[in-house]
Amino acid sequence: MPHIVFDKKNRELVTPSKYEDFSFDFVAKSYDFTNKPRKPEYKIAVKKDNKKFFLTLKQKGENSLLKVDKVTRISPVQIVKDAINSYAKVVDANIVFSNTQNFNQKIKPDEKYLKDIDFFINDFKTDKELQIEIGFGSGRHLLHQAKTNPHIQFIGLEIHTPSIEQLLKQIRIQNIENILVVSYDARLFMEFINSNKVGRIFVHFPVPWDKKPHRRIYSNAFINEALRVLKKDGTLELRTDSRKYFDYCTNLLTNLPKGKIVIDINKDLQISSKYEDRWKKQGKNIYDVTLYCDQEDKDIDLNYDFNFDEDIQFDNIIKNLPSKAIIEDDYFVHIEDIFIIENRTNSGLIQVTFGSFDRPLNKYILVEDKKAGYFQDLPLPSSANIKAHKKLKEILKDDRS
Ligand SMILES: C[S@@+](CC[C@H](N)C(=O)[O-])C[C@H]1O[C@@H](n2cnc3c(N)ncnc32)[C@H](O)[C@@H]1O
């Protein structure tokens, strides 16, 4: 996580202001909402082009720690590093520690093949069938698929920077036109794809995470999202050398209300990945479990209007916000924190977790000029998010009248 620690700043940040590529729009300070004493924490609103996010500034011992705010974190991470460095220059900070300077890890932005997540939320349209490879590693399988299926649009997901660089290089050398690469956690990516669009999802040799099962790609939530984005007869294909992971996934997949599974052992594919070669040499078994999607899913209603009522007096409503979670059968709403924007009246941020229990959303609601709205993007219009939003709307009603 990019961050810096500094012991002193020689100037104050003035907001709104601009420095290098960044606008610093406002600073909001934590409000003692839960009555638990704590050190003040600040959210610094930063904008570059159409991307906005917060940096978190808090005390760390005698020093100050500046890092990215987890909720509004954006990709590529380079933007966040640059923003932290810009802030440090604006306030002329005496830096004690920094991991925001790059030496050799930087991936050069490549508009054509390497896309960030916003592209998939705002701009991505194709009439082609989609196929997705999760954790493509060396990229051998993905390159093979793309070359043999030029009519398919492939999306490669990876979180390991050197693997992404290696694949981008090969895409350019081999002149491949039908792969888009995203550096994003595959467990969260599917949310941004429309229903019934994907023909195949490949998960080949995922990290088994025997000691940290919560980090595994496969979970009930992941499988449900996969089924939603898969076309009818589309497949989610796991290939693994780990008997434990195979058993875990098979167990999840056999308990589904829909879909059907096919299991294979030591099946030969046209192309063998680097990991596969290694396991085969060691004489290990290779397990395949393929989930077939057997029905169409409802398209997500991308038009639901996540608005709030007009005329919201921030200073009034924060006095009555519930500090305990509101839990209903199929959704919940929990106000986590409140921040008051400095040098502005009646304005602030409400940090809230809400939606379904499997896939809670964490967001900020920005209230300014008596209007409230979600900071950054809107929630995905799942039924749990819509119900939670309606509850939030009720909570944020100003009851002065
Ligand atoms: C064991 S390697 C397998 C690579 C390749 N599929 C192969 O068969 O050679 C697993 C890969 O998954 C990637 N990975 C792990 N967790 C991920 C996640 N949540 N989202 C996307 N990629 C992930 C890792 O960076 C790693 O490159």
The ligand as an SDF file (V2000), in Angstrom:
LIG
                    3D

 27 29  0  0  0  0  0  0  0  0999 V2000
   -0.1020  -20.0830   -9.6400 C   0  0  0  0  0  0  0  0  0  0  0  0
   -0.2640  -18.7630  -10.7520 S   0  0  0  0  0  0  0  0  0  0  0  0
   -0.9310  -19.5360  -12.2260 C   0  0  0  0  0  0  0  0  0  0  0  0
   -0.6840  -18.7430  -13.4640 C   0  0  0  0  0  0  0  0  0  0  0  0
   -1.2380  -19.3060  -14.7670 C   0  0  0  0  0  0  0  0  0  0  0  0
   -2.6920  -19.3800  -14.7590 N   0  0  0  0  0  0  0  0  0  0  0  0
   -0.6390  -20.6370  -15.1010 C   0  0  0  0  0  0  0  0  0  0  0  0
   -1.3840  -21.6140  -15.1490 O   0  0  0  0  0  0  0  0  0  0  0  0
    0.5690  -20.7110  -15.3170 O   0  0  0  0  0  0  0  0  0  0  0  0
   -1.6520  -17.8610  -10.1120 C   0  0  0  0  0  0  0  0  0  0  0  0
   -1.7680  -16.4620  -10.6640 C   0  0  0  0  0  0  0  0  0  0  0  0
   -2.9710  -15.8620  -10.2150 O   0  0  0  0  0  0  0  0  0  0  0  0
   -2.7280  -14.4960   -9.8930 C   0  0  0  0  0  0  0  0  0  0  0  0
   -3.7550  -14.0800   -8.9150 N   0  0  0  0  0  0  0  0  0  0  0  0
   -3.8280  -14.4430   -7.6010 C   0  0  0  0  0  0  0  0  0  0  0  0
   -4.9040  -13.8880   -7.0160 N   0  0  0  0  0  0  0  0  0  0  0  0
   -5.5260  -13.1440   -7.9720 C   0  0  0  0  0  0  0  0  0  0  0  0
   -6.6860  -12.3130   -7.9590 C   0  0  0  0  0  0  0  0  0  0  0  0
   -7.4250  -12.1530   -6.8460 N   0  0  0  0  0  0  0  0  0  0  0  0
   -7.0280  -11.6780   -9.1100 N   0  0  0  0  0  0  0  0  0  0  0  0
   -6.2790  -11.8410  -10.2460 C   0  0  0  0  0  0  0  0  0  0  0  0
   -5.1740  -12.6150  -10.2980 N   0  0  0  0  0  0  0  0  0  0  0  0
   -4.7930  -13.2600   -9.1850 C   0  0  0  0  0  0  0  0  0  0  0  0
   -1.3180  -14.5040   -9.3520 C   0  0  0  0  0  0  0  0  0  0  0  0
   -0.7140  -13.2360   -9.4540 O   0  0  0  0  0  0  0  0  0  0  0  0
   -0.6440  -15.5470  -10.2280 C   0  0  0  0  0  0  0  0  0  0  0  0
   -0.0300  -14.9840  -11.3640 O   0  0  0  0  0  0  0  0  0  0  0  0
  1  2  1  0
  2  3  1  0
  2 10  1  0
  3  4  1  0
  4  5  1  0
  5  6  1  0
  5  7  1  0
  7  8  2  0
  7  9  1  0
 10 11  1  0
 11 12  1  0
 11 26  1  0
 12 13  1  0
 13 14  1  0
 13 24  1  0
 14 15  1  0
 14 23  1  0
 15 16  2  0
 16 17  1  0
 17 18  1  0
 17 23  2  0
 18 19  1  0
 18 20  2  0
 20 21  1  0
 21 22  2  0
 22 23  1  0
 24 25  1  0
 24 26  1  0
 26 27  1  0
M  CHG  2   2   1   9  -1
M  END
$$$$
